[in-house]
Amino acid sequence: FGDGDENDRAIKSLKRAALTNYVERLHRPVFDPDNPEMNTASGEAAMMLGAIYRQGLYGTKADMDEACRWYRRAAFVGHVAAYKALGDIQYFGLGIPRDPKAAFANYQRGAKRPLAAAQAALGDMLEHGDDGVAADLPTAIAWYREAVKHGDPDAAYALAHAYDSGRGVPLDREVAFGLYRQAALKGSAEARVAVG
């Protein structure tokens, strides 16, 4: 990427890479929850294109439909983090109509693979419920636990809050403090306040 034509050439190159022939049994990477960004060149290119169109980078206009198209392609070729990106766009209605059901489905796909950020987002939706998504606190707690196994600070904070308030789990301030501390050390500002 650079100026003028260089940007156009770079985007065309990314599109060629993202649209290369894909044979699942040959190209699908083994997902590593500790390194969710590791993927094939095709998946990485599609994720980059999604981000470019989502943010309007390198002389492109922000276009959420186009961003979603590339995130779908990334998910199709095995880039599990694309499910979280798609879910966020749908959940928050970023440039497209808000669609909690579609967001839930994408979070669920990512959570089952197991992407910790998607597990935490799924837990949040299930904890509170949303339009077309029924609240289910026990399942939310289970997803938070899964995400905590992979070090997700948002899930650790949510689970700590549950133990701190006795909501969905037995009241246990020691467990809550440990989880708040874990989330704080991973960068959660809310958890730092709770530890303080």
N, C-alpha and C positions, 0 to 999 in steps of 0.2 A: 504494500500500500504506500501511496505517496500522493502525487498531485495528478489531477486530470485523468488522462488515459490510463495511467498506472492503476488507479482504483478500479476502473472498468475491467481491465485485464485481470486484476486480482480476483474480482467477484466472479468473472467468467471461469477462471481456473477453479475456484472453490465449487462452483456449480458442476463443473465436469467431474471433480473429485466426489462430490456428494451423490452424483447420479451414476456412478460406475456400476457395472453389473454386480449384483449381490446374490450370492448363493449362501443361504443360511448355514448349511452344514460345513461350508468351507470358510466363511468369513465372520460368523458371529463370534465375538470375543467372549471369554469367560468373564463375567462381571465380578469385580472385586470390590466389596462394600467399603474397604479401607482406601481404595483409589477409584472413586466413582467416575472420575473424568477420563480414565484410561480407556481408549477405544480404538477402533479402526480409523484409517484416514477418511473413509466415507462418512462415518459418524461424526468425527471431529469437524469436517468441512460443513456438514449440515448444521451442526450446533453453532458454528461460527456465523453461517448465513442467517440463522435464526436470530442471533444476537445483533447482527448488522441491521436487519430489517426491523427488529424490535426497538432499537435505539436510534435508527436513522444515521448510521455511521458512514464515513467515507463517501460523502456526496449522495447517498441514497436518502429517500424520504422514509420516515417511520411508516411501516405498513404491517399491522398486526396480522392480517390475513396471510401475507407472505411469510412473516415470521413463523406463524403456526404451521404453514406448509412445510417449512424446513425443519421445524421441531418434530413434526410427524414423520418426516423422512428419517431423521436421526433416530427416533424411537424404533422405526421399522428395521433399521440396520443394526439395532442392538445398543444404542447409546441410552442407557437407562435414565440418566439425568434429564433427558428430554421430557420424560413424563412429568417431572416436577415443574419444568419451565412451562409446559403446556397447561398444567393444572393451575399454576399461578395466574397466567393470563386469563384463563376461564373463570377462576374463582373471584379475582378482583375486577374482572371486566375491563381489562387494559386495552382500550381501543376496539373492543368487540363487546357485544352484549354479555352481561354477566351470566354464567351458566354453572351453578354449583354442582349439578348432577354430573356434567362432563368433567369438571375439575375433580370431583370425588373419584370418578372412574380412572382418570389418569394418575391421581395420587395412589390409588389402589394398585394399579399396574406397577408403578415404581416401588411401592412398599413391598410387594410380593417378591421383588427381584434381588435383594433387599436394599433399597436406597434409603438411608436413614432420614434424610430431609423429607422424603415423601411419606415415610412412616410417621414422622412428627406432624406433618400437615394433615395426614389422614386422622391421626389422633385428635387434633384440634377440631376438625369438622365433626367427628363423632362425639366429642365431649360436649359440644354446644348445640349440635344439630344445625341445619340450614335449610333453605328452600329445597324441598324434595329429598333431604337427607335427614333421617331420624336420629335423634341423640341416642347414643349407646355408650354409657360411661364405662362399663366393664371392658368393652372392646377397645375403647379409646385408651384405657390404662394399659391394655396388652400391647397396643401399637407403640405407646410411649416406651414401654419396657424394651421392646425390640430395638427402637431407635437409640436408646441409651446404651445398649450393648455395643453399638457402633460409634459411640461418643458424640451424639448429637446434643448440643447445649440447649436447644429449645425444648427438646423432649425431656431432658434432665430437669429443666426448670419446671415444666408442666407437671412432671411426676412428683417433684419436690413439693410443689404447691398442693397437690392432692394429698400427700402425706401430712403436710403442715395443717391442712384444714380437715383431714379425715373424710375427704370427699372421694368415695369409690374405693378407698383403701382404709385400713385401720389408722387412726391418728397415731403418728410416730414422729416426734420432732427430731430425734437423732437421725433417723433415715432421711428426713427432709433436709436437715442441715448438710449431711453428706452429699446429697444430690444438688442442693443449692451451690455448695462449694465446687463440685465437679463442673456445673454449668458456668459458674463464675470464672473458673480457671480456663474455660474454653472460650471466654469472651462475652458471656451474657451479662448485659448491664443490669437487667432486672434481678438476676441472681446475685450480683454484687451488692445491690441494695438490700436484698433479703439476708445475705450473710452479715452485712453490717448491722 
